[in-house]
Amino acid sequence: MRKKDIEFITVTEITKKAGVSRSTFYLHYDSVYELFSETVENLNNQFINSFGIKFPLEITNREDAFLITEKFLVPYLNFCKENKRILKLVYQKPQLFDRKTAYKKMYDTIFYPAISQFIKDENQKVYNLEFFTQGVVGIIHKWIELDCVDEIEEVIKIIKNCIGYDG
């Protein structure tokens, strides 16, 4: 993916690089896209595990529900920076990947428990969750698109400023 777009990567190239046969590849995957989707799913699991905390979050008070603190944002942004190449591809080619499904675990284990501390009405929760996550994710997508040149601390300040968090 460093040298060419995913659309132009062949099974032969992958199997040659991995030192396996084409039949071994097809025993596990139907296509290059399926391999990449599994890679994205594995990245999501690594991301969730990078926090070093138990999921789903057991949030017992509103202070713990703020996911825009350094406790959450620093590991998140470090992970994004370390995996920016593959994340860029996911953002650039959303039609190839079902991001909603891929990120469902993050919503279920991180974002939903947090927003539930603030909003009890299920209908409002859905809209607020979408607004909050898409806003923060949008900032992070832009940061990745710009090759993560800004320092993590600066991105955290931008996120906090955009949502009016002064904690």
Backbone torsions as a table, in degrees:
resi	resn	phi	psi	omega
1	MET	NA	-15.7	175.6
2	ARG	-71.9	-32.8	-173.2
3	LYS	-97.4	-25.0	-177.8
4	LYS	-154.3	159.7	178.2
5	ASP	-65.1	153.9	-178.7
6	ILE	-58.4	-32.1	-179.6
7	GLU	-60.7	-23.0	-175.4
8	PHE	-106.5	2.7	176.9
9	ILE	-83.5	130.7	-177.4
10	THR	-103.2	158.0	175.7
11	VAL	-60.2	-39.1	178.8
12	THR	-58.7	-44.2	178.7
13	GLU	-62.3	-42.4	-179.0
14	ILE	-65.1	-47.3	-176.9
15	THR	-67.0	-35.8	177.8
16	LYS	-64.4	-46.2	-179.9
17	LYS	-64.9	-37.3	-178.0
18	ALA	-83.7	-13.8	-179.6
19	GLY	73.4	33.0	177.5
20	VAL	-127.3	165.2	-180.0
21	SER	-83.1	162.4	176.4
22	ARG	-61.7	-38.1	180.0
23	SER	-64.3	-35.0	175.8
24	THR	-65.7	-41.9	177.3
25	PHE	-57.6	-51.3	-176.0
26	TYR	-71.2	-16.2	172.9
27	LEU	-67.2	-30.2	-176.8
28	HIS	-104.6	-29.0	-174.0
29	TYR	-136.3	150.8	175.3
30	ASP	-89.0	-24.2	-175.6
31	SER	-160.5	171.3	174.4
32	VAL	-62.0	-37.0	-179.0
33	TYR	-65.3	-37.6	178.2
34	GLU	-65.5	-41.3	175.6
35	LEU	-60.4	-44.6	-179.5
36	PHE	-65.9	-40.4	177.8
37	SER	-61.2	-40.5	177.1
38	GLU	-65.3	-36.8	177.1
39	THR	-62.1	-43.9	178.3
40	VAL	-62.8	-42.1	177.9
41	GLU	-61.9	-42.3	176.9
42	ASN	-64.0	-38.3	176.1
43	LEU	-62.2	-41.7	177.9
44	ASN	-61.0	-41.6	178.1
45	ASN	-65.4	-41.5	176.2
46	GLN	-62.3	-40.1	178.6
47	PHE	-59.1	-50.5	-178.9
48	ILE	-61.1	-40.8	179.4
49	ASN	-71.2	-20.9	-177.8
50	SER	-66.6	-18.7	178.9
51	PHE	-74.4	-22.2	-179.8
52	GLY	66.6	26.9	177.8
53	ILE	-128.3	162.7	-176.3
54	LYS	-77.7	134.5	176.6
55	PHE	-120.7	149.1	-0.4
56	PRO	-66.5	153.9	-179.2
57	LEU	-58.8	134.1	173.9
58	GLU	-103.7	89.5	-176.1
59	ILE	-93.9	120.2	-177.2
60	THR	-107.8	-10.1	177.3
61	ASN	-147.9	164.8	-174.7
62	ARG	-65.6	-32.6	-179.6
63	GLU	-61.9	-39.5	179.4
64	ASP	-69.7	-17.6	-175.5
65	ALA	-81.7	-11.3	179.5
66	PHE	-76.2	106.4	-178.0
67	LEU	-89.1	9.6	-179.6
68	ILE	-109.0	25.0	174.2
69	THR	-91.3	164.9	178.6
70	GLU	-58.1	-32.7	-179.7
71	LYS	-54.9	-37.0	-179.8
72	PHE	-98.8	-41.0	-174.1
73	LEU	-71.6	-36.6	-179.0
74	VAL	-62.1	-50.5	176.8
75	PRO	-62.7	-37.6	179.6
76	TYR	-60.7	-50.7	-177.2
77	LEU	-70.0	-36.3	175.1
78	ASN	-61.1	-44.3	179.2
79	PHE	-61.5	-45.3	179.1
80	CYS	-61.4	-42.0	-179.3
81	LYS	-65.3	-41.8	179.8
82	GLU	-67.1	-27.7	-176.1
83	ASN	-115.3	26.4	-172.6
84	LYS	-62.3	-33.2	-179.4
85	ARG	-60.7	-49.5	-177.9
86	ILE	-72.3	-35.4	178.0
87	LEU	-66.5	-37.1	176.1
88	LYS	-58.5	-43.0	-179.5
89	LEU	-63.8	-42.3	178.9
90	VAL	-61.6	-41.3	-179.2
91	TYR	-73.0	-36.2	-178.0
92	GLN	-75.1	-26.8	-175.1
93	LYS	-126.4	57.0	-176.4
94	PRO	-60.9	-25.3	-179.6
95	GLN	-66.2	-19.8	-178.8
96	LEU	-85.6	-17.1	-172.8
97	PHE	-133.8	136.7	177.2
98	ASP	-84.0	84.7	-175.2
99	ARG	-63.1	-35.3	179.7
100	LYS	-58.1	-44.9	178.9
101	THR	-68.5	-43.5	-177.9
102	ALA	-62.3	-36.2	-177.0
103	TYR	-96.3	3.0	-178.1
104	LYS	-57.3	-39.5	-179.5
105	LYS	-61.0	-40.3	178.4
106	MET	-64.6	-42.0	178.4
107	TYR	-62.6	-46.8	-176.1
108	ASP	-68.6	-35.9	-173.1
109	THR	-98.0	-19.1	-176.4
110	ILE	-118.4	-62.4	-169.2
111	PHE	-72.7	-44.6	-177.4
112	TYR	-61.8	-48.1	177.9
113	PRO	-60.0	-34.2	-179.2
114	ALA	-69.5	-49.0	-177.0
115	ILE	-68.0	-24.4	179.0
116	SER	-65.0	-20.5	176.5
117	GLN	-71.5	-23.3	-174.9
118	PHE	-106.2	-32.0	-173.6
119	ILE	-128.0	126.0	-178.5
120	LYS	-97.6	-32.5	-179.4
121	ASP	-69.1	121.7	-175.6
122	GLU	-60.6	-40.9	179.8
123	ASN	-62.9	-46.4	178.4
124	GLN	-64.9	-36.5	-179.0
125	LYS	-59.3	-43.7	-178.9
126	VAL	-59.8	-47.6	-177.7
127	TYR	-70.1	-42.6	179.0
128	ASN	-64.7	-39.8	178.5
129	LEU	-61.9	-43.8	179.2
130	GLU	-63.9	-46.0	-179.8
131	PHE	-61.0	-48.7	-177.4
132	PHE	-64.5	-51.7	-175.4
133	THR	-67.6	-40.8	-179.5
134	GLN	-67.7	-33.5	177.3
135	GLY	-66.2	-50.3	179.9
136	VAL	-65.8	-45.2	179.8
137	VAL	-62.9	-37.1	177.7
138	GLY	-60.5	-42.0	177.4
139	ILE	-63.2	-43.5	-178.5
140	ILE	-68.8	-38.3	175.4
141	HIS	-59.2	-45.1	179.7
142	LYS	-62.2	-41.3	178.8
143	TRP	-61.1	-43.3	178.7
144	ILE	-67.0	-42.9	178.1
145	GLU	-57.2	-35.7	178.9
146	LEU	-86.8	15.1	174.5
147	ASP	67.9	27.7	174.7
148	CYS	55.9	37.7	-177.1
149	VAL	-73.5	-31.6	177.8
150	ASP	-73.8	146.8	177.7
151	GLU	-66.0	150.8	-179.8
152	ILE	-56.2	-41.4	-179.4
153	GLU	-60.9	-36.7	178.7
154	GLU	-68.4	-40.7	178.6
155	VAL	-64.5	-39.5	177.3
156	ILE	-61.5	-42.9	177.2
157	LYS	-60.4	-42.5	-179.4
158	ILE	-63.2	-46.1	179.8
159	ILE	-60.9	-49.2	-179.6
160	LYS	-61.5	-40.6	178.8
161	ASN	-64.1	-42.4	-177.6
162	CYS	-65.3	-33.0	-179.5
163	ILE	-101.6	5.8	174.7
164	GLY	71.8	30.7	179.7
165	TYR	-94.0	125.3	-179.0
166	ASP	-115.4	16.0	-179.0
167	GLY	-80.1	NA	NA
